[in-house]
Amino acid sequence: MGGGALARRGRRRSQWLVLRPDESVPLSRHRLHVRRRLHDRRAPDPRVGAAGRSQPAASRTAGERGRPQSAHRAVRPGLRPERVVLRVGGSRRPGSRRPGELIEQYFGRSLTVGVEEELWILDAATLELAPAVEKLVTGSERRQLPGELKTELHASVVELTTGVSEDADEAVERLLELRHVAREIAADSGLLVAASGSYPTSIPAEQEIAPVDRYRNFVEYAGPSARRQGVSGLHVHIGMPDADSCFRVMESILPWLPLVLALSANSPYFERRDTGMLSIRAEVLGFLPRHGAPPAFRDYAGWEAFIERVTASGLANDYTSFWWDVRLHPRFGTLEIRAPDQPTSIDQTAGFVRFLRALCSWALDAPQREFDPAERGVYQQNRWAASRFGPHGKLIHPDRNVAVSVPDLCRELPVPPDGLQTDDCEADRQLEVGRADGLHAVCADLVERSVA
């Protein structure tokens, strides 16, 4: 069809596919939703954040749907191409589409799992950070992997991303293979890899930025706030059936995430010194413009409207430029939990992945929490206490006006934290080794335990 023609599939208006003349988008069993923007949205500032990017099929994160390869191209007469939005939905109930939705969705697969880890790349001779991520990424492209090795903000960090997994055990198995592959490729170039929430001897502001435009643009925009992000986290994606459920699960698990941070604390050192915090990573993330708990919204529509307001202003590319401890990821069809420090031991990672999936499973069936914006203040207090004291502090109970020790609060979790230590954390081990033998010994211990 010509560029000004109209393509229509079926009888319902929601099935019209409207595109620019030079674009091609698949038509398949997925539901296609198209709407015309009702306002003139400015183009996002290219300097801000990392926009979502396409991924090979083997590495798509939990909940993301496959995209078929053929399509009709058409533009509705009189409709300006730059004001057309394509939505490819998941398994939404017929007739449940709300007017004014803005973000494409791939919800539909409940409780699938995808995991992202961030590992340090080290010079084997000195155990100092080495800006060699391109060597690892390029070396991985020749292999058949259950995921991907990717660049991160700093060129001395490699991201490991699993494919969509049906459960936590499958995701951890894939992640372990990726850790081994990263170590093997690194060894070929005289390098090592290590995992932790911060690297003891690193000066983040001196580290080389990865040679990717979106990272350079982000640093240009955020300046020292970006350059200080020499920290690593564990990100766990859990597949959700629909947008409303995803929002409800986020609100249900949010009060428990400071506890997760406390148990995962693994970043006591920063810029070659003992910071006095067991998770300095949580504090460093505070330099970012959008961090911690997301603002309080009544529902998914409120969350979406806020995202649209900020992105329409040109101050963010999309919702992936919001670095909250937990965020909805409609394009992947997941809830992305970002609170934990990066574990060193793969067993620790496994424990958190299993626990977070179980927590989300519980939340899918739990009653919706009462809307109370004041809870964000409780969250901020608990987040700080978790960062400072790890599992040795006290947190305000999510449902009572009382401070409870972390081990005692673990006993009140809606699902048991099986496989996780509740009275110490990996930061404790770092500090023990560092006080006995110095920072170089801490680095060597991280290397040894990262791919055991």
C-alpha positions in Angstrom: 0.0 0.0 0.0 1.1 3.6 -0.5 2.4 5.8 2.2 -0.9 7.6 2.6 -3.1 4.6 2.5 -5.0 3.0 5.4 -4.5 -0.6 6.5 -7.1 -2.2 8.6 -7.3 -5.7 10.1 -10.6 -6.9 11.3 -13.5 -4.6 12.4 -12.3 -3.1 15.6 -10.7 0.3 15.5 -8.1 -0.8 18.0 -6.6 -3.1 15.4 -5.6 -0.3 13.0 -1.8 -0.2 12.4 -0.6 3.3 11.9 3.0 4.0 11.0 5.3 6.3 9.3 5.7 5.4 5.6 9.2 4.0 6.0 8.5 1.9 9.1 7.7 -1.8 9.4 6.0 -3.4 12.4 4.8 -6.9 12.8 1.2 -8.0 12.7 0.7 -11.3 14.6 -1.4 -12.9 17.2 -0.3 -10.1 19.6 -2.9 -7.4 20.0 -2.0 -4.2 18.3 -3.2 -0.9 19.9 -2.6 2.4 18.1 -3.5 5.8 19.4 -2.9 9.3 18.2 -1.1 11.5 20.8 -3.4 14.2 22.1 -0.7 16.7 22.8 2.5 17.9 21.2 5.3 16.0 22.9 8.8 17.3 22.6 11.5 14.9 21.6 13.4 13.5 24.6 16.7 15.2 25.5 19.3 12.8 23.9 21.6 13.6 26.8 19.5 11.7 29.4 19.7 8.1 30.4 19.8 4.9 28.3 16.8 4.3 26.1 15.4 0.8 25.8 17.1 -1.3 23.2 16.2 -4.4 21.2 17.7 -7.7 22.2 18.4 -11.0 20.5 15.8 -13.6 21.1 18.1 -15.7 23.3 18.5 -12.8 25.8 15.2 -11.1 26.0 14.3 -10.6 29.6 11.4 -12.3 31.4 7.9 -11.5 29.9 9.1 -10.0 26.6 7.2 -11.4 23.6 8.7 -12.4 20.3 8.2 -10.0 17.4 7.3 -11.5 14.0 9.2 -10.2 11.0 6.6 -9.1 8.4 4.0 -6.3 8.3 2.0 -4.0 6.2 3.0 -0.3 6.2 0.4 2.4 6.2 -0.3 5.9 7.4 -3.7 7.1 8.1 -4.7 10.1 5.9 -4.2 13.4 7.6 -2.3 11.9 10.6 1.1 13.4 11.3 3.6 10.5 11.5 5.5 11.9 14.4 2.3 11.8 16.5 1.6 8.1 16.1 2.2 5.6 18.8 2.2 1.8 18.3 1.2 -0.4 21.2 1.7 -4.2 21.1 -0.2 -5.6 24.1 0.0 -8.8 26.1 -2.8 -11.0 27.2 -5.2 -8.2 28.2 -8.9 -8.9 28.7 -11.1 -7.8 25.8 -12.5 -4.4 26.3 -10.1 -3.5 29.2 -8.0 -1.1 27.2 -8.0 2.3 28.9 -8.1 5.6 26.8 -4.9 7.5 26.9 -2.5 4.7 27.5 1.0 5.7 26.3 3.5 2.9 26.8 3.7 -0.3 24.8 3.2 -3.5 26.8 4.2 -7.1 26.6 2.6 -8.4 29.8 1.1 -11.9 29.9 3.6 -14.4 31.2 3.4 -14.6 35.0 6.4 -15.4 37.2 9.0 -15.9 34.4 12.4 -14.8 35.5 15.2 -12.8 34.0 18.4 -11.7 35.8 21.0 -9.0 35.2 24.4 -9.0 37.1 27.2 -6.4 36.8 30.8 -7.7 37.2 34.0 -5.9 37.5 36.8 -6.4 34.9 40.2 -6.5 36.4 43.8 -6.6 35.3 45.1 -10.0 36.5 48.5 -8.7 37.5 47.3 -5.7 39.6 43.7 -6.5 40.5 42.8 -3.0 39.5 39.9 -2.2 37.2 40.6 -2.5 33.5 38.4 -0.8 30.8 38.1 -3.9 28.6 34.4 -4.5 28.3 34.7 -4.6 24.5 37.0 -7.6 24.6 34.4 -9.5 26.7 31.4 -8.5 24.6 33.2 -9.2 21.3 34.5 -12.5 22.6 31.0 -13.6 23.7 29.5 -13.0 20.2 31.1 -16.1 18.8 29.5 -18.4 21.4 26.1 -19.9 21.8 25.0 -18.5 25.2 21.9 -18.6 27.4 22.0 -14.8 27.5 24.3 -11.9 26.7 27.4 -10.0 27.8 26.8 -6.3 27.5 28.4 -3.0 28.1 27.5 -0.8 31.1 28.2 2.8 32.0 31.9 2.2 32.8 34.1 0.3 30.4 35.5 -1.7 33.4 32.1 -3.4 34.0 30.4 -6.1 32.0 26.7 -6.9 32.4 25.5 -10.5 32.3 21.8 -10.8 31.1 20.0 -14.1 31.1 17.3 -15.0 28.6 13.7 -15.5 29.7 13.6 -18.4 32.2 10.6 -20.3 33.4 11.7 -20.3 37.0 14.5 -19.2 39.3 16.6 -22.3 39.1 16.8 -22.1 35.3 17.8 -18.4 35.5 20.5 -19.1 38.0 21.8 -22.0 35.9 22.1 -19.7 33.0 23.7 -17.0 35.0 26.3 -19.4 36.4 27.2 -20.3 32.8 27.5 -16.6 31.9 29.8 -16.0 34.8 32.1 -18.9 33.7 32.1 -17.6 30.1 33.0 -14.1 31.2 35.9 -15.5 33.3 37.2 -17.6 30.3 37.0 -14.8 27.8 38.7 -12.4 30.3 41.5 -14.9 31.0 42.4 -15.0 27.3 43.3 -11.3 27.6 45.1 -11.4 31.0 42.0 -10.3 32.8 39.8 -11.4 35.7 36.2 -10.8 36.8 34.8 -10.1 40.2 31.3 -9.4 41.6 30.4 -7.0 44.5 28.3 -3.9 45.1 31.4 -1.7 44.9 35.0 -2.3 44.1 37.3 -1.5 47.1 40.2 0.2 45.2 38.2 1.9 42.5 38.0 5.7 42.1 34.8 5.8 39.9 35.3 9.4 38.7 38.6 8.3 37.1 37.1 5.3 35.3 36.7 5.3 31.5 33.1 5.6 30.2 32.1 2.8 27.8 32.3 3.9 24.2 28.5 4.0 23.7 26.7 7.2 22.7 23.9 6.9 25.3 26.4 6.6 28.1 28.5 9.6 26.9 25.3 11.6 26.6 24.2 10.6 30.1 27.6 11.7 31.5 27.3 15.0 29.7 23.9 15.6 31.2 24.4 14.3 34.8 28.1 15.2 35.1 29.7 14.1 38.5 26.4 12.4 39.5 26.9 10.0 36.6 30.7 9.5 37.0 30.4 8.5 40.6 28.1 5.6 39.8 30.9 3.1 40.3 28.6 0.6 41.9 26.9 -2.7 40.8 23.5 -4.2 41.5 21.5 -7.3 41.0 18.4 -6.7 38.9 15.7 -9.4 38.9 12.8 -9.3 36.3 9.6 -11.1 37.2 7.0 -11.7 34.5 3.5 -10.2 35.2 0.1 -11.0 33.7 -1.0 -7.4 33.1 -0.1 -3.8 33.9 -2.5 -3.4 36.8 -1.2 -6.6 38.5 2.3 -5.4 38.0 1.6 -2.1 39.7 -0.2 -3.8 42.6 2.7 -6.3 43.1 5.2 -3.4 43.2 3.2 -1.7 45.9 2.9 -4.9 47.9 6.6 -5.8 47.9 8.0 -2.3 48.2 7.8 -2.1 52.0 10.0 -5.3 52.2 12.7 -4.1 49.8 14.8 -2.3 52.5 15.0 -5.7 54.2 16.3 -7.2 50.9 18.9 -4.4 50.7 20.0 -5.1 54.3 20.5 -8.8 53.6 22.3 -8.1 50.3 24.7 -5.4 51.6 28.0 -6.0 49.8 29.6 -2.6 49.3 31.4 -1.3 52.4 34.4 0.2 50.5 34.3 3.1 48.1 37.2 5.1 46.7 39.8 3.0 48.7 38.2 3.6 52.1 35.9 2.0 54.6 32.8 4.1 54.3 31.1 3.1 57.5 28.1 1.9 55.4 27.6 -1.7 54.7 25.9 -0.7 51.4 27.5 2.5 50.1 25.9 1.6 46.8 22.5 2.7 48.0 23.9 6.1 49.0 25.8 6.5 45.7 22.6 5.9 43.8 21.2 8.9 45.6 23.3 11.1 43.3 21.0 10.2 40.5 18.0 12.5 39.7 15.4 9.7 40.2 16.3 7.1 42.7 15.0 5.2 45.8 11.3 4.4 46.0 9.1 5.6 43.2 6.6 8.3 44.1 3.3 7.2 45.5 0.6 6.6 42.8 -2.9 5.2 43.2 -2.7 3.0 40.2 -0.9 2.1 37.0 -2.5 5.0 35.1 -1.1 7.4 37.6 2.4 5.9 37.2 2.1 6.1 33.5 0.9 9.7 33.5 3.9 10.7 35.6 6.4 8.9 33.3 4.7 10.7 30.3 5.0 14.1 32.1 8.7 13.8 32.7 9.5 12.3 29.3 7.3 14.8 27.4 9.3 17.6 29.1 12.4 16.2 27.4 14.2 15.4 30.7 14.1 11.6 30.3 14.1 9.3 27.3 11.6 6.8 28.8 10.9 4.9 32.0 14.3 3.2 31.9 15.8 6.6 32.8 14.2 6.3 36.2 16.6 4.5 38.5 14.2 3.5 41.3 14.7 0.4 43.5 11.8 -1.2 41.8 10.2 -0.2 38.5 7.6 -1.4 36.1 9.0 -2.6 32.8 6.0 -2.8 30.4 8.1 -3.4 27.3 9.5 -6.6 28.9 6.2 -7.4 30.7 8.0 -7.5 34.0 8.5 -6.0 37.4 12.2 -5.2 37.7 13.5 -5.3 41.3 16.8 -3.3 41.5 17.2 -3.0 45.3 19.9 -5.6 46.1 23.7 -5.0 46.0 25.5 -7.2 43.5 26.3 -10.5 45.4 29.7 -12.1 45.1 28.7 -15.7 45.6 26.4 -17.2 43.0 24.7 -19.0 45.9 23.7 -15.5 47.2 22.4 -14.5 43.9 20.4 -17.7 43.7 18.9 -17.1 47.1 17.8 -13.6 46.2 16.3 -14.6 42.8 14.3 -17.5 44.4 13.1 -15.3 47.2 12.1 -12.4 45.0 10.2 -14.6 42.7 8.4 -16.2 45.7 7.6 -12.8 47.1 6.1 -11.6 43.8 4.1 -14.9 43.6 2.7 -14.1 47.0 1.9 -10.5 46.1 -0.1 -11.5 43.0 -2.7 -13.1 45.3 -2.4 -10.6 48.2 -4.9 -7.9 48.9 -4.0 -4.5 47.5 -2.2 -2.3 50.1 -4.0 0.8 51.2 -2.9 4.0 49.4 -0.7 5.9 51.9 1.9 8.4 50.6 3.4 8.6 54.1 4.7 5.1 53.6 7.4 6.5 51.3 8.8 8.3 54.3 9.0 5.0 56.2 10.7 3.4 53.2 13.3 6.1 53.1 14.2 5.6 56.8 14.4 1.9 56.4 16.5 2.2 53.2 19.0 4.3 55.0 19.1 2.0 58.0 19.6 -1.0 55.7 22.4 0.9 53.9 24.2 1.8 57.1 23.8 -1.3 59.2 22.8 -4.1 56.8 21.4 -7.1 58.7 22.6 -5.6 62.1 20.1 -2.7 62.2 16.5 -2.2 62.9 13.8 -1.4 60.4 10.3 0.0 61.0 7.8 -2.9 60.5 5.8 -2.5 57.3 2.5 -2.9 59.1 3.2 -1.7 62.7 4.7 1.3 64.5 7.6 -0.6 65.9 11.3 -1.0 65.0 12.3 -4.6 64.5 15.7 -6.2 64.1 16.4 -7.5 60.6 16.6 -11.2 61.7 13.3 -10.9 63.6 11.7 -9.1 60.7 12.8 -11.9 58.4 10.7 -14.3 60.5 7.6 -12.1 59.6 8.1 -12.1 55.9 5.1 -13.4 53.9 7.5 -16.0 52.3 10.5 -17.5 54.0 13.9 -16.2 52.8 15.2 -19.7 52.2 18.9 -19.9 51.2 19.7 -16.4 52.6 21.7 -15.5 55.7 19.7 -13.3 57.9 22.2 -12.3 60.6 25.2 -11.3 58.4 26.0 -10.2 54.9 28.8 -10.3 52.4 29.9 -6.8 53.4 30.9 -8.3 56.8 33.3 -10.7 55.1 34.9 -7.9 53.1 35.5 -5.8 56.2 36.9 -8.8 58.1 39.4 -9.6 55.3 40.2 -5.9 54.8 40.9 -5.2 58.5 43.1 -8.3 58.7 45.0 -8.1 55.4 44.2 -4.9 53.5 42.3 -3.9 50.4 44.3 -6.0 48.0 43.4 -9.1 49.9 39.7 -8.1 49.8 40.0 -7.8 46.0 41.6 -11.2 45.7 38.9 -12.8 47.8 36.2 -11.3 45.6 37.8 -12.8 42.5 38.1 -16.2 44.2 34.5 -16.3 45.3 32.9 -14.8 42.2 33.3 -17.8 40.0 34.0 -20.7 42.4 
